[in-house]
């Protein structure tokens, strides 16, 4: 069993703290757990992600969570700027802080389990405010427990009660969000978010070498290929690969040295090693 959870929120909403609390609760219950944050410039209001993994076996993955079983959205407006459904598996869980209903969600997967709860309203009702902003991370943890995540409500409440000064308010908000969360299996559009690549026709630009295109290129040579006819078996590999069409097919393979530029491709492609190279010395050009 490995459950991967991705938290989406804004700086200051406690997404990272929620991830840590969940991992701690799983650890107390005997599971292996992992929590890590991911964010850019750290400032209030900036998009933030955090990841939690819970498993009954040691966890060796240290990367981001790309294909989560559970996505927790702390801010309803974050969905306008972040694709919360990216990489989400079929049948996964979406837990969102919103006043919308689960059936209001539209996504490309075949089906997802959607949980909605007004965590902001619950935080305001219970006077969970920091610097005038509602604390939504603890009620969202309560809603999260409506998924198949193997953490008990009692363990979560115990940790939260001992971690925060206003632990009683947070515990009450967790319990209220757990009870009020709406849970529904929602069918999506059924589109592939990343469709399989279709076969396409590809045209390759192919040039056919022709004699004399660049003029007589014998003065380009530093080395001259020489054919050992005792070793040559007329396989025509040199003729096939010559970029200048400087190899002729007569009674035997011959090199036209007026157009041979000394690239020595023929030397390299000859399977019988029947072509060698000699240094070119021009006495009379």
Secondary structure, DSSP 8 states (H G I E B T S, - for coil): -EEEEEEEEETTS-HHHHHHHHHHHHHHTT-EEEEEEEESS--TTSEEEEEEEEESS-----S--SS-SEEEES-GGGGGTS-TTTT--TT-EEEEESSS-GGG---SSSEEEEEEE-HHHHHHHTT-EETTEE--HHHHHHHHTTSS----HHHHHHHHHHHSTTHHHHHHHHHHHHHH-EEEEEE-----TT----------------TTTT---GGG-SEEEEE-TTT-----HHHHH-TT--EEESSSEEE-TTT-----HHHHH-TT--EEEEE---S--
